[in-house]
């Protein structure tokens, strides 16, 4: 029978702390004060384990920071903590954060290059004589939100949609084509698909 639970907490600073808890279903459980039954732990073959991740630093790192910021008398506690290892972990964590920030910063540039390559492929297909319905179209809403009539909402436009014949001012998804016709965005998408 499993009568002990071992929880391992992995912290941001890189330290892992474990805590063993005595389960209340154990016949040797002596109440809330008895955290671990040493006799039961020796006999228990299946210690249940859990792994948890906690944001922030572990209690040792927090105690060290408090000792550094408190009175000079309590700074004598520093000999208990491996300061060189903690500083090394903090430097590694800072480097990883910087690498992640650099990677996130280059993602929009890579996306813009990919969109440009797709547009070049479409232009090459047009030069080869591929029908416009069979060309590869990729739309980038972040770089061209103003140029697309499909993204510009029309307000106060009281013309009926040519597909469903309902006034475009009734719906929130009213859009306007470059030719001046108004339509519902949800109506025209199936219509375009039917054209294929």
Phi and psi restraints in degrees (value plus and minus 20) as a CYANA .aco file:
   2 UNK   PHI    -101.3   -61.3
   2 UNK   PSI      97.2   137.2
   3 UNK   PHI    -141.1  -101.1
   3 UNK   PSI     -17.8    22.2
   4 UNK   PHI    -153.0  -113.0
   4 UNK   PSI     122.0   162.0
   5 UNK   PHI    -139.4   -99.4
   5 UNK   PSI     102.7   142.7
   6 UNK   PHI    -124.8   -84.8
   6 UNK   PSI      96.8   136.8
   7 UNK   PHI    -125.3   -85.3
   7 UNK   PSI     110.7   150.7
   8 UNK   PHI    -132.6   -92.6
   8 UNK   PSI     102.2   142.2
   9 UNK   PHI    -124.7   -84.7
   9 UNK   PSI     101.9   141.9
  10 UNK   PHI    -120.1   -80.1
  10 UNK   PSI     101.1   141.1
  11 UNK   PHI    -124.4   -84.4
  11 UNK   PSI     147.7   187.7
  12 UNK   PHI     -84.9   -44.9
  12 UNK   PSI     -50.1   -10.1
  13 UNK   PHI     -95.4   -55.4
  13 UNK   PSI     -27.4    12.6
  14 UNK   PHI      81.6   121.6
  14 UNK   PSI     -29.8    10.2
  15 UNK   PHI    -103.3   -63.3
  15 UNK   PSI     127.5   167.5
  16 UNK   PHI    -138.9   -98.9
  16 UNK   PSI     104.5   144.5
  17 UNK   PHI    -134.7   -94.7
  17 UNK   PSI     119.7   159.7
  18 UNK   PHI    -135.0   -95.0
  18 UNK   PSI     129.4   169.4
  19 UNK   PHI    -160.9  -120.9
  19 UNK   PSI     108.4   148.4
  20 UNK   PHI    -122.8   -82.8
  20 UNK   PSI     108.6   148.6
  21 UNK   PHI    -137.6   -97.6
  21 UNK   PSI     116.5   156.5
  22 UNK   PHI    -104.2   -64.2
  22 UNK   PSI     105.9   145.9
  23 UNK   PHI     -97.4   -57.4
  23 UNK   PSI     121.8   161.8
  24 UNK   PHI     -92.2   -52.2
  24 UNK   PSI     -33.5     6.5
  25 UNK   PHI    -101.5   -61.5
  25 UNK   PSI     -27.1    12.9
  26 UNK   PHI     -91.0   -51.0
  26 UNK   PSI     115.9   155.9
  27 UNK   PHI     -86.3   -46.3
  27 UNK   PSI     -39.2     0.8
  28 UNK   PHI    -111.8   -71.8
  28 UNK   PSI     -14.4    25.6
  29 UNK   PHI     -87.4   -47.4
  29 UNK   PSI     108.7   148.7
  30 UNK   PHI    -126.7   -86.7
  30 UNK   PSI      -4.5    35.5
  31 UNK   PHI      92.8   132.8
  31 UNK   PSI    -193.2  -153.2
  32 UNK   PHI     -88.9   -48.9
  32 UNK   PSI     -47.5    -7.5
  33 UNK   PHI     -94.5   -54.5
  33 UNK   PSI     -45.1    -5.1
  34 UNK   PHI    -108.8   -68.8
  34 UNK   PSI      75.4   115.4
  35 UNK   PHI     -91.8   -51.8
  35 UNK   PSI     -68.9   -28.9
  36 UNK   PHI    -151.0  -111.0
  36 UNK   PSI     110.2   150.2
  37 UNK   PHI    -113.3   -73.3
  37 UNK   PSI      88.5   128.5
  38 UNK   PHI     -84.1   -44.1
  38 UNK   PSI     -56.0   -16.0
  39 UNK   PHI     -87.9   -47.9
  39 UNK   PSI     -61.7   -21.7
  40 UNK   PHI     -88.4   -48.4
  40 UNK   PSI     -56.4   -16.4
  41 UNK   PHI     -85.5   -45.5
  41 UNK   PSI     -54.9   -14.9
  42 UNK   PHI     -89.6   -49.6
  42 UNK   PSI     -54.4   -14.4
  43 UNK   PHI    -107.0   -67.0
  43 UNK   PSI     -39.7     0.3
  44 UNK   PHI     -95.5   -55.5
  44 UNK   PSI      99.5   139.5
  45 UNK   PHI    -107.3   -67.3
  45 UNK   PSI     -49.7    -9.7
  46 UNK   PHI    -135.6   -95.6
  46 UNK   PSI      65.3   105.3
  47 UNK   PHI    -100.6   -60.6
  47 UNK   PSI     100.9   140.9
  48 UNK   PHI     -96.8   -56.8
  48 UNK   PSI     113.5   153.5
  49 UNK   PHI    -137.6   -97.6
  49 UNK   PSI     127.6   167.6
  50 UNK   PHI    -152.3  -112.3
  50 UNK   PSI     127.3   167.3
  51 UNK   PHI    -140.4  -100.4
  51 UNK   PSI     106.9   146.9
  52 UNK   PHI    -149.4  -109.4
  52 UNK   PSI     127.2   167.2
  53 UNK   PHI    -131.6   -91.6
  53 UNK   PSI     109.0   149.0
  54 UNK   PHI    -140.9  -100.9
  54 UNK   PSI     110.8   150.8
  55 UNK   PHI     -92.6   -52.6
  55 UNK   PSI     125.6   165.6
  56 UNK   PHI      77.8   117.8
  56 UNK   PSI     159.7   199.7
  57 UNK   PHI    -109.8   -69.8
  57 UNK   PSI     139.4   179.4
  58 UNK   PHI     -93.7   -53.7
  58 UNK   PSI     154.4   194.4
  59 UNK   PHI     -85.0   -45.0
  59 UNK   PSI     -52.3   -12.3
  60 UNK   PHI     -85.7   -45.7
  60 UNK   PSI     -64.3   -24.3
  61 UNK   PHI     -87.5   -47.5
  61 UNK   PSI     -58.8   -18.8
  62 UNK   PHI     -85.2   -45.2
  62 UNK   PSI     -59.6   -19.6
  63 UNK   PHI     -85.9   -45.9
  63 UNK   PSI     -57.0   -17.0
  64 UNK   PHI     -85.1   -45.1
  64 UNK   PSI     -63.3   -23.3
  65 UNK   PHI     -83.2   -43.2
  65 UNK   PSI     -60.2   -20.2
  66 UNK   PHI     -85.9   -45.9
  66 UNK   PSI     -56.7   -16.7
  67 UNK   PHI     -87.3   -47.3
  67 UNK   PSI     -55.9   -15.9
  68 UNK   PHI     -89.2   -49.2
  68 UNK   PSI     -53.0   -13.0
  69 UNK   PHI    -112.5   -72.5
  69 UNK   PSI     -22.0    18.0
  70 UNK   PHI    -119.6   -79.6
  70 UNK   PSI    -180.6  -140.6
  71 UNK   PHI     -88.7   -48.7
  71 UNK   PSI     139.3   179.3
  72 UNK   PHI     -82.5   -42.5
  72 UNK   PSI     -45.4    -5.4
  73 UNK   PHI     -86.2   -46.2
  73 UNK   PSI     -56.4   -16.4
  74 UNK   PHI    -103.8   -63.8
  74 UNK   PSI     -26.2    13.8
  75 UNK   PHI     -92.5   -52.5
  75 UNK   PSI     -30.5     9.5
  76 UNK   PHI     -87.9   -47.9
  76 UNK   PSI     -29.1    10.9
  77 UNK   PHI     -93.9   -53.9
  77 UNK   PSI     -30.3     9.7
  78 UNK   PHI     -83.3   -43.3
  78 UNK   PSI     -43.1    -3.1
  79 UNK   PHI     -89.7   -49.7
  79 UNK   PSI     -35.2     4.8
  80 UNK   PHI    -100.2   -60.2
  80 UNK   PSI     -37.7     2.3
  81 UNK   PHI    -131.7   -91.7
  81 UNK   PSI     114.3   154.3
  82 UNK   PHI     -94.2   -54.2
  82 UNK   PSI      68.3   108.3
  83 UNK   PHI     -83.6   -43.6
  83 UNK   PSI     -55.6   -15.6
  84 UNK   PHI     -83.9   -43.9
  84 UNK   PSI     -62.0   -22.0
  85 UNK   PHI     -86.9   -46.9
  85 UNK   PSI     -60.5   -20.5
  86 UNK   PHI     -84.6   -44.6
  86 UNK   PSI     -63.3   -23.3
  87 UNK   PHI     -84.8   -44.8
  87 UNK   PSI     -57.2   -17.2
  88 UNK   PHI     -83.6   -43.6
  88 UNK   PSI     -62.0   -22.0
  89 UNK   PHI     -84.8   -44.8
  89 UNK   PSI     -59.4   -19.4
  90 UNK   PHI     -84.6   -44.6
  90 UNK   PSI     -59.4   -19.4
  91 UNK   PHI     -84.9   -44.9
  91 UNK   PSI     -63.2   -23.2
  92 UNK   PHI     -80.8   -40.8
  92 UNK   PSI     -62.4   -22.4
  93 UNK   PHI     -84.8   -44.8
  93 UNK   PSI     -59.9   -19.9
  94 UNK   PHI     -84.6   -44.6
  94 UNK   PSI     -60.4   -20.4
  95 UNK   PHI     -83.8   -43.8
  95 UNK   PSI     -61.6   -21.6
  96 UNK   PHI     -85.5   -45.5
  96 UNK   PSI     -58.6   -18.6
  97 UNK   PHI     -83.0   -43.0
  97 UNK   PSI     -60.7   -20.7
  98 UNK   PHI     -86.1   -46.1
  98 UNK   PSI     -60.6   -20.6
  99 UNK   PHI     -81.8   -41.8
  99 UNK   PSI     -60.8   -20.8
 100 UNK   PHI     -85.6   -45.6
 100 UNK   PSI     -60.4   -20.4
 101 UNK   PHI     -84.7   -44.7
 101 UNK   PSI     -60.2   -20.2
 102 UNK   PHI     -84.6   -44.6
 102 UNK   PSI     -60.1   -20.1
 103 UNK   PHI     -85.4   -45.4
 103 UNK   PSI     -62.1   -22.1
 104 UNK   PHI     -86.4   -46.4
 104 UNK   PSI     -51.4   -11.4
 105 UNK   PHI     -92.3   -52.3
 105 UNK   PSI     -52.2   -12.2
 106 UNK   PHI    -103.2   -63.2
 106 UNK   PSI     -32.3     7.7
 107 UNK   PHI     -82.3   -42.3
 107 UNK   PSI     -65.2   -25.2
 108 UNK   PHI     -81.9   -41.9
 108 UNK   PSI     -55.5   -15.5
 109 UNK   PHI     -84.6   -44.6
 109 UNK   PSI     -63.7   -23.7
 110 UNK   PHI     -84.5   -44.5
 110 UNK   PSI     -57.3   -17.3
 111 UNK   PHI     -85.6   -45.6
 111 UNK   PSI     -60.5   -20.5
 112 UNK   PHI     -84.4   -44.4
 112 UNK   PSI     -59.2   -19.2
 113 UNK   PHI     -84.5   -44.5
 113 UNK   PSI     -60.6   -20.6
 114 UNK   PHI     -84.1   -44.1
 114 UNK   PSI     -62.2   -22.2
 115 UNK   PHI     -83.2   -43.2
 115 UNK   PSI     -59.7   -19.7
 116 UNK   PHI     -84.7   -44.7
 116 UNK   PSI     -59.3   -19.3
 117 UNK   PHI     -84.8   -44.8
 117 UNK   PSI     -59.6   -19.6
 118 UNK   PHI     -85.9   -45.9
 118 UNK   PSI     -59.4   -19.4
 119 UNK   PHI     -86.8   -46.8
 119 UNK   PSI     -56.6   -16.6
 120 UNK   PHI     -83.8   -43.8
 120 UNK   PSI     -61.3   -21.3
 121 UNK   PHI     -81.2   -41.2
 121 UNK   PSI     -60.4   -20.4
 122 UNK   PHI     -84.5   -44.5
 122 UNK   PSI     -61.4   -21.4
 123 UNK   PHI     -84.3   -44.3
 123 UNK   PSI     -57.6   -17.6
 124 UNK   PHI     -86.4   -46.4
 124 UNK   PSI     -57.4   -17.4
 125 UNK   PHI     -84.4   -44.4
 125 UNK   PSI     -59.2   -19.2
 126 UNK   PHI     -85.1   -45.1
 126 UNK   PSI     -58.0   -18.0
 127 UNK   PHI     -86.7   -46.7
 127 UNK   PSI     -52.6   -12.6
 128 UNK   PHI     -97.9   -57.9
 128 UNK   PSI     -24.8    15.2
 129 UNK   PHI      69.5   109.5
 129 UNK   PSI      -0.6    39.4
 130 UNK   PHI     -91.2   -51.2
 130 UNK   PSI     118.1   158.1
 131 UNK   PHI     -81.0   -41.0
 131 UNK   PSI     122.3   162.3
 132 UNK   PHI     -77.6   -37.6
 132 UNK   PSI     -51.8   -11.8
 133 UNK   PHI     -91.3   -51.3
 133 UNK   PSI     -39.0     1.0
 134 UNK   PHI    -123.5   -83.5
 134 UNK   PSI     -16.9    23.1
 135 UNK   PHI     -98.8   -58.8
 135 UNK   PSI     136.7   176.7
 136 UNK   PHI    -108.1   -68.1
 136 UNK   PSI      93.4   133.4
 137 UNK   PHI    -127.6   -87.6
 137 UNK   PSI     110.7   150.7
 138 UNK   PHI    -146.6  -106.6
 138 UNK   PSI     105.0   145.0
 139 UNK   PHI    -127.3   -87.3
 139 UNK   PSI     112.0   152.0
 140 UNK   PHI    -126.4   -86.4
 140 UNK   PSI      79.4   119.4
 141 UNK   PHI     -90.2   -50.2
 141 UNK   PSI     -41.3    -1.3
 142 UNK   PHI     -96.3   -56.3
 142 UNK   PSI     -53.8   -13.8
 143 UNK   PHI    -114.2   -74.2
 143 UNK   PSI     -38.6     1.4
 144 UNK   PHI    -153.0  -113.0
 144 UNK   PSI      32.2    72.2
 145 UNK   PHI     -92.2   -52.2
 145 UNK   PSI     -49.6    -9.6
 146 UNK   PHI    -101.3   -61.3
 146 UNK   PSI     -47.9    -7.9
 147 UNK   PHI    -101.1   -61.1
 147 UNK   PSI     -31.8     8.2
 148 UNK   PHI    -115.1   -75.1
 148 UNK   PSI     100.8   140.8
 149 UNK   PHI     -88.8   -48.8
 149 UNK   PSI     -38.8     1.2
 150 UNK   PHI     -95.5   -55.5
 150 UNK   PSI     -36.6     3.4
 151 UNK   PHI    -123.4   -83.4
 151 UNK   PSI     -31.7     8.3
 152 UNK   PHI    -104.5   -64.5
 152 UNK   PSI      98.0   138.0
 153 UNK   PHI     -98.6   -58.6
 153 UNK   PSI     122.7   162.7
 154 UNK   PHI    -126.5   -86.5
 154 UNK   PSI     106.6   146.6
 155 UNK   PHI    -137.9   -97.9
 155 UNK   PSI     119.3   159.3
 156 UNK   PHI      50.4    90.4
 156 UNK   PSI       9.3    49.3
 157 UNK   PHI    -124.7   -84.7
 157 UNK   PSI      86.9   126.9
 158 UNK   PHI    -121.6   -81.6
 158 UNK   PSI      30.6    70.6
 159 UNK   PHI    -133.2   -93.2
 159 UNK   PSI     127.8   167.8
 160 UNK   PHI     -94.8   -54.8
 160 UNK   PSI     128.5   168.5
 161 UNK   PHI     -89.1   -49.1
 161 UNK   PSI     111.4   151.4
 162 UNK   PHI     -88.4   -48.4
 162 UNK   PSI     -30.9     9.1
 163 UNK   PHI    -118.1   -78.1
 163 UNK   PSI     -71.5   -31.5
 164 UNK   PHI    -120.6   -80.6
 164 UNK   PSI     -28.8    11.2
 165 UNK   PHI      44.9    84.9
 165 UNK   PSI       2.5    42.5
 166 UNK   PHI    -121.3   -81.3
 166 UNK   PSI     125.7   165.7
 167 UNK   PHI     -79.5   -39.5
 167 UNK   PSI     117.0   157.0
 168 UNK   PHI     -90.3   -50.3
 168 UNK   PSI     -39.7     0.3
 169 UNK   PHI     -93.7   -53.7
 169 UNK   PSI     -34.8     5.2
 170 UNK   PHI     -93.9   -53.9
 170 UNK   PSI     -53.7   -13.7
 171 UNK   PHI    -121.4   -81.4
 171 UNK   PSI     135.6   175.6
 172 UNK   PHI    -101.9   -61.9
 172 UNK   PSI     -39.2     0.8
 173 UNK   PHI    -116.5   -76.5
 173 UNK   PSI      14.7    54.7
 174 UNK   PHI     -98.1   -58.1
 174 UNK   PSI     112.8   152.8
 175 UNK   PHI    -151.7  -111.7
 175 UNK   PSI     153.1   193.1
 176 UNK   PHI    -155.6  -115.6
 176 UNK   PSI     111.4   151.4
 177 UNK   PHI     -99.0   -59.0
 177 UNK   PSI     139.8   179.8
 178 UNK   PHI     -79.4   -39.4
 178 UNK   PSI     -44.8    -4.8
 179 UNK   PHI     -97.4   -57.4
 179 UNK   PSI     -29.7    10.3
 180 UNK   PHI      86.1   126.1
 180 UNK   PSI     -29.4    10.6
 181 UNK   PHI     -97.5   -57.5
 181 UNK   PSI     118.5   158.5
 182 UNK   PHI    -116.3   -76.3
 182 UNK   PSI     133.2   173.2
 183 UNK   PHI    -176.3  -136.3
 183 UNK   PSI     147.1   187.1
 184 UNK   PHI    -113.8   -73.8
 184 UNK   PSI     112.7   152.7
 185 UNK   PHI     -79.5   -39.5
 185 UNK   PSI     -60.6   -20.6
 186 UNK   PHI     -92.8   -52.8
 186 UNK   PSI     -40.6    -0.6
 187 UNK   PHI    -102.8   -62.8
 187 UNK   PSI     -56.6   -16.6
 188 UNK   PHI    -100.9   -60.9
 188 UNK   PSI     -44.4    -4.4
 189 UNK   PHI     -83.1   -43.1
 189 UNK   PSI     -69.5   -29.5
 190 UNK   PHI     -82.9   -42.9
 190 UNK   PSI     -51.5   -11.5
 191 UNK   PHI     -84.7   -44.7
 191 UNK   PSI     -62.6   -22.6
 192 UNK   PHI     -83.5   -43.5
 192 UNK   PSI     -58.1   -18.1
 193 UNK   PHI     -87.4   -47.4
 193 UNK   PSI     -53.9   -13.9
 194 UNK   PHI     -88.6   -48.6
 194 UNK   PSI     -46.5    -6.5
 195 UNK   PHI     -86.1   -46.1
 195 UNK   PSI     -49.0    -9.0
